[in-house]
Amino acid sequence: MTDHSKLLNIFSKQRENQYRIAGSDADERIAKLKKLRQFLLDHIDEACDATRRDFGKPEAETIIGELLVLVSEISYAIKNLKKWMRPERQSVPLTMIGTSSYIQYEPKGCVLIIAPWNYPIALALKPLVSAISAGCVAIIKPSEMTPNASAFVRKVVENLFTANEVAVIEGDADTSTELLKLPFNHIFFTGSPGVGKIVMKAAAENLTSVTLELGGKSPSIVDETADILETAKRIVWAKFFNNGQTCIAPDYVLVQDSVAEKLVAEMKNVIATTYKSSGNGIEKSASYARIVNEKHFSRLSELLNEATRQGAVISEGGKSNAAERYISPTILTSVTNGMRIMQEEIFGPILPVVIFKNVSEAIEHVNAGEKPLALYIHSKSASATDRILASTSSGNALVNEVLTQFGNTEIPFGGVNNSGIGKSNGFYGFKEFSNAKGVMKRRFGTMKFLYPPYSERLVSLLKKGLRWV
């Protein structure tokens, strides 16, 4: 059971401390970020060991998907924070003559970060980088599904911060429920759309702003002009990285009919050379992670079995070992939209392939569903690419590239509607934890001529002035 008094005590101390932290200058915040970066660099092996023990994540995938994006985010913030914190001077409209205006980014205050299990280190600490940069105090709730990684996150925080600035609260769903009752100034949640709705509803009780990084069915469109071999390599890497447990993984492939057979054949070849290189089979590969727990293993098995009963064909993989929570890289063909596997986010190593005849059909298929977190386009045709980009909506869109948007500090990362609300990465993360306060200062002149009592002459001047605004 959650100790509500403990949560309330930590929250209260952070609220008391929030304005002191808010008053910190850029140098103080940068010093904290540098300590965080150094701690991570000093504990790389410990981080890798934690994720390996939780769900068999390969060391390279922990470094790429957890530490590289995290250290890059920290370094980028250190480099740019002074610029972000400077007032942004704004131009003055004619009606405001005699004043000056600027935007001052001030910290939102007390924030809650609820992290998921699939990237348990990066998705707990990357939002914290933005919160520190903005000058906020924070409580982090890591996932109970990855206890070793959660313990590592707690160790990082407790070694670098006092509890009245940053604290880690571990626990199950009851703990999250108790935390959501508290009047935070901002909540940053990463997880499923279903739970995101619960978080948003709870936040509404306190009129708390939210960032929701969710997910959905992100399509990978492959047209007949694409480089099929390179596309196969990209899709296989992106889909089966972290065993498919990535919110921006290609959920399914939309491929033009003229190249569909070739793409499937090439993806099968890439799977064989990628994960069977040791000659001992995929199950023995040190480069292939596992499903996080039995519950998710059962869910994926049911999705696959139901699809095959309804006519889907396993073109590759389909093998599993419940004791190891292992499902081999699987390619499904002959899928239909009525199958549950085409209606739910898969979040595992199963890749359905859907065939389309022309670009219009592919666009219609994407737009028939919720707006995805990511849209991947594989094509050499500029006209086809531009048409897809102009005719669809997604959190991010990548052309002949996969996954790397999460680590690109120069562009916003996040979804739209069902796939998310708000943005992160670099300056966009800093803004998410900040209130963009508009400041106006009168330098000369007066607005007294607008004060009552209102004369007929003033009304006449106002009517004429409307034409010049």
NUDRENLO-584200 format. One line per 2 residues: number of its first residue (from 1); their letters; for each residue z, x, y of C-alpha. Coordinates in steps of 0.25 Angstrom, whole numbers. Layout:
NUM) A) Z X Y; ... .
This chain:
1) MT) 0 0 0; -3 4 14 .
3) DH) 9 9 23; 6 0 35 .
5) SK) 17 7 43; 12 21 41 .
7) LL) -2 16 45; 4 10 58 .
9) NI) 12 22 61; 0 31 60 .
11) FS) -8 22 68; 2 20 79 .
13) KQ) 4 35 81; -11 36 82 .
15) RE) -11 26 93; 0 33 100 .
17) NQ) -8 46 99; -22 40 102 .
19) YR) -22 43 117; -17 57 116 .
21) IA) -29 60 106; -38 52 115 .
23) GS) -35 62 126; -39 74 118 .
25) DA) -50 82 124; -62 87 117 .
27) DE) -56 101 114; -45 94 107 .
29) RI) -54 85 99; -63 97 95 .
31) AK) -51 105 90; -48 94 81 .
33) LK) -62 93 76; -62 108 74 .
35) KL) -50 108 65; -55 96 57 .
37) RQ) -68 104 55; -61 116 51 .
39) FL) -52 109 41; -64 103 34 .
41) LD) -71 116 33; -58 122 27 .
43) HI) -57 111 17; -71 109 12 .
45) DE) -68 112 -3; -56 102 -2 .
47) AC) -65 91 4; -75 93 -7 .
49) DA) -65 93 -18; -59 80 -13 .
51) TR) -72 72 -13; -76 79 -27 .
53) RD) -63 73 -32; -65 60 -26 .
55) FG) -79 57 -31; -86 70 -36 .
57) KP) -93 72 -23; -100 86 -24 .
59) EA) -95 97 -15; -109 98 -7 .
61) ET) -108 83 -5; -94 83 1 .
63) II) -99 95 10; -111 88 14 .
65) GE) -107 73 15; -92 75 20 .
67) LL) -90 89 26; -103 93 32 .
69) VL) -105 79 40; -90 80 44 .
71) VS) -90 95 49; -103 92 56 .
73) EI) -97 80 63; -85 88 68 .
75) SY) -94 100 73; -103 90 80 .
77) AI) -91 83 87; -84 97 91 .
79) KN) -98 101 97; -100 88 105 .
81) LK) -86 82 108; -85 87 122 .
83) KW) -98 81 126; -94 68 119 .
85) MR) -81 67 126; -87 69 140 .
87) PE) -89 57 149; -104 51 148 .
89) RQ) -108 49 162; -117 37 164 .
91) SV) -127 32 174; -123 22 184 .
93) PL) -131 9 186; -134 4 200 .
95) TM) -124 -7 200; -113 4 197 .
97) IG) -117 13 209; -105 21 214 .
99) TS) -99 23 200; -100 33 189 .
101) SY) -99 30 174; -97 37 161 .
103) IQ) -93 35 147; -80 41 142 .
105) YE) -78 41 127; -63 38 124 .
107) PK) -57 38 110; -55 24 104 .
109) GC) -41 28 99; -36 25 85 .
111) VL) -46 25 75; -47 22 60 .
113) II) -57 29 51; -59 22 37 .
115) AP) -66 32 28; -74 29 15 .
117) WN) -74 36 2; -88 41 0 .
119) YP) -87 52 11; -72 52 12 .
121) IA) -70 65 20; -82 64 30 .
123) LA) -81 49 33; -66 50 35 .
125) LK) -67 62 44; -80 61 51 .
127) PL) -75 48 59; -63 56 62 .
129) VS) -71 67 69; -77 56 78 .
131) AI) -63 51 81; -57 64 84 .
133) SA) -69 67 93; -66 54 100 .
135) GC) -51 56 102; -46 46 92 .
137) VA) -34 45 83; -38 41 69 .
139) II) -33 36 55; -42 39 43 .
141) KP) -42 30 31; -50 38 20 .
143) SE) -54 31 7; -45 30 -4 .
145) MT) -57 31 -14; -58 46 -11 .
147) PN) -43 51 -12; -46 66 -12 .
149) AS) -55 65 0; -45 56 7 .
151) AF) -34 66 5; -43 77 11 .
153) VR) -46 69 23; -31 66 25 .
155) KV) -28 81 23; -39 84 34 .
157) VE) -32 75 44; -18 78 41 .
159) NL) -21 93 43; -27 91 56 .
161) FT) -21 79 63; -8 72 66 .
163) AN) -7 58 61; -6 52 75 .
165) EV) -21 57 77; -28 56 63 .
167) AV) -22 51 51; -27 48 37 .
169) IE) -22 35 30; -25 34 15 .
171) GD) -25 22 7; -33 10 1 .
173) AD) -40 -2 7; -26 -7 11 .
175) TS) -24 5 20; -37 2 27 .
177) TE) -33 -13 29; -20 -9 35 .
179) LL) -27 2 44; -37 -9 49 .
181) KL) -26 -17 54; -22 -7 64 .
183) PF) -28 -8 78; -37 5 78 .
185) NH) -46 7 90; -58 11 80 .
187) IF) -61 10 65; -71 19 58 .
189) FT) -74 14 45; -84 19 34 .
191) GS) -87 11 22; -94 -2 17 .
193) PG) -99 -13 25; -89 -23 18 .
195) VG) -77 -15 22; -83 -12 36 .
197) KI) -82 -27 38; -67 -27 35 .
199) VM) -65 -15 44; -72 -22 55 .
201) KA) -65 -35 53; -51 -28 54 .
203) AA) -56 -20 66; -59 -32 73 .
205) EN) -45 -37 73; -41 -25 82 .
207) LT) -55 -25 89; -56 -11 84 .
209) SV) -70 -4 85; -76 0 72 .
211) TL) -86 10 66; -91 6 52 .
213) EL) -99 15 44; -104 7 33 .
215) GG) -116 7 24; -125 -2 17 .
217) KS) -139 0 10; -146 11 16 .
219) PS) -161 12 12; -169 24 10 .
221) IV) -184 20 13; -195 28 7 .
223) DE) -209 25 11; -222 31 5 .
225) TA) -224 42 15; -210 48 11 .
227) DI) -209 62 5; -204 56 -9 .
229) LE) -198 69 -14; -190 72 -2 .
231) TA) -186 58 0; -181 57 -15 .
233) KR) -172 69 -12; -166 63 0 .
235) IV) -163 50 -6; -157 56 -18 .
237) WA) -148 65 -10; -144 54 -1 .
239) KF) -142 43 -11; -134 52 -21 .
241) FN) -126 60 -12; -111 57 -14 .
243) NG) -116 48 -26; -122 38 -17 .
245) QT) -109 35 -10; -114 37 4 .
247) CI) -116 26 15; -129 32 20 .
249) AP) -135 34 6; -148 28 3 .
251) DY) -144 15 -3; -158 12 -9 .
253) VL) -172 17 -7; -184 9 -2 .
255) VQ) -196 16 -6; -211 12 -4 .
257) DS) -218 8 -17; -228 19 -17 .
259) VA) -218 30 -18; -206 23 -25 .
261) EK) -209 28 -39; -211 42 -34 .
263) LV) -198 41 -26; -189 37 -37 .
265) AE) -195 48 -46; -192 58 -36 .
267) MK) -178 53 -34; -176 54 -49 .
269) NV) -180 68 -49; -172 72 -37 .
271) IA) -159 66 -44; -162 74 -56 .
273) TT) -164 87 -49; -152 84 -39 .
275) YK) -141 80 -49; -146 85 -62 .
277) SS) -149 100 -58; -137 105 -66 .
279) GN) -144 99 -79; -131 92 -83 .
281) GI) -135 78 -77; -131 71 -64 .
283) EK) -117 67 -70; -114 82 -70 .
285) SA) -120 85 -57; -110 92 -46 .
287) SY) -119 86 -35; -116 71 -39 .
289) AR) -104 64 -34; -97 52 -41 .
291) IV) -94 37 -37; -81 37 -30 .
293) NE) -73 27 -39; -75 18 -51 .
295) KH) -76 5 -42; -88 11 -35 .
297) FS) -94 16 -48; -93 2 -54 .
299) RL) -99 -4 -42; -111 5 -43 .
301) SE) -112 3 -58; -112 -12 -56 .
303) LL) -123 -11 -45; -132 -3 -54 .
305) NE) -130 -11 -66; -132 -24 -59 .
307) AT) -145 -19 -53; -151 -14 -66 .
309) RQ) -147 -28 -72; -156 -34 -61 .
311) GA) -168 -26 -64; -165 -12 -56 .
313) VI) -170 0 -64; -163 13 -65 .
315) SE) -173 23 -62; -163 35 -61 .
317) GG) -149 36 -65; -140 24 -68 .
319) KS) -130 33 -76; -115 32 -74 .
321) NA) -102 37 -79; -90 28 -75 .
323) AE) -80 38 -78; -86 48 -68 .
325) RY) -90 37 -58; -104 43 -60 .
327) IS) -117 36 -57; -130 44 -58 .
329) PT) -140 44 -47; -147 31 -49 .
331) IL) -161 25 -44; -163 10 -46 .
333) TS) -177 4 -45; -182 -10 -46 .
335) VT) -170 -15 -38; -170 -28 -30 .
337) NG) -163 -33 -18; -155 -43 -25 .
339) MR) -148 -32 -33; -134 -29 -28 .
341) IM) -137 -15 -28; -147 -18 -17 .
343) QE) -137 -26 -9; -125 -17 -9 .
345) EI) -123 -3 -4; -124 5 -17 .
347) FG) -116 17 -12; -118 25 -25 .
349) PI) -129 33 -33; -139 21 -35 .
351) LP) -152 21 -28; -160 8 -28 .
353) VV) -175 10 -25; -183 -2 -18 .
355) IF) -198 -2 -16; -205 -7 -4 .
357) KN) -220 -8 -1; -220 -6 14 .
359) VS) -211 -2 25; -210 -16 30 .
361) EA) -204 -20 16; -194 -8 17 .
363) IE) -190 -12 31; -188 -27 27 .
365) HV) -179 -22 15; -170 -14 24 .
367) NA) -169 -24 34; -165 -35 24 .
369) GE) -152 -28 22; -140 -24 31 .
371) KP) -143 -12 41; -141 1 33 .
373) LA) -132 12 37; -144 22 34 .
375) LY) -159 20 33; -167 31 26 .
377) IH) -182 32 28; -191 42 20 .
379) SK) -205 42 26; -215 51 32 .
381) SA) -221 39 40; -216 39 54 .
383) SA) -221 25 56; -214 19 44 .
385) TD) -201 27 48; -202 21 62 .
387) RI) -204 7 57; -192 8 48 .
389) LA) -183 13 58; -188 3 68 .
391) ST) -187 -9 59; -173 -6 52 .
393) SS) -159 -4 56; -149 6 50 .
395) GN) -137 14 54; -146 27 53 .
397) AL) -160 30 49; -165 43 43 .
399) VN) -179 47 40; -182 56 29 .
401) EV) -167 60 29; -155 55 22 .
403) LT) -139 54 24; -139 65 35 .
405) QF) -136 55 46; -122 55 43 .
407) GN) -121 70 47; -130 69 59 .
409) TE) -120 70 71; -131 67 81 .
411) IP) -134 53 77; -125 41 75 .
413) FG) -121 37 60; -118 23 57 .
415) GV) -123 9 52; -127 -4 59 .
417) NN) -121 -17 56; -118 -18 41 .
419) SG) -119 -3 39; -110 1 50 .
421) IG) -105 0 65; -104 11 74 .
423) KS) -108 26 73; -103 40 69 .
425) NG) -108 54 70; -106 63 81 .
427) FY) -105 57 95; -107 43 89 .
429) GF) -94 45 81; -87 50 93 .
431) KE) -92 37 101; -87 28 89 .
433) FS) -73 33 91; -74 32 106 .
435) NA) -74 22 117; -85 24 127 .
437) KG) -78 21 139; -86 18 151 .
439) VM) -80 24 164; -85 20 178 .
441) KR) -80 27 191; -83 22 205 .
443) RF) -87 34 214; -92 27 227 .
445) GT) -95 13 232; -88 0 229 .
447) MK) -91 -13 222; -83 -22 232 .
449) FL) -95 -29 236; -95 -36 222 .
451) YP) -81 -41 224; -78 -56 228 .
453) PY) -79 -64 236; -94 -64 233 .
455) SE) -104 -67 244; -117 -73 244 .
457) RL) -123 -60 249; -117 -53 237 .
459) VS) -123 -63 227; -136 -61 234 .
461) LL) -135 -46 233; -131 -47 218 .
463) KK) -143 -56 214; -153 -46 221 .
465) GL) -146 -34 215; -148 -40 201 .
467) RW) -163 -36 202; -159 -21 204 .
469) V) -149 -19 193 .
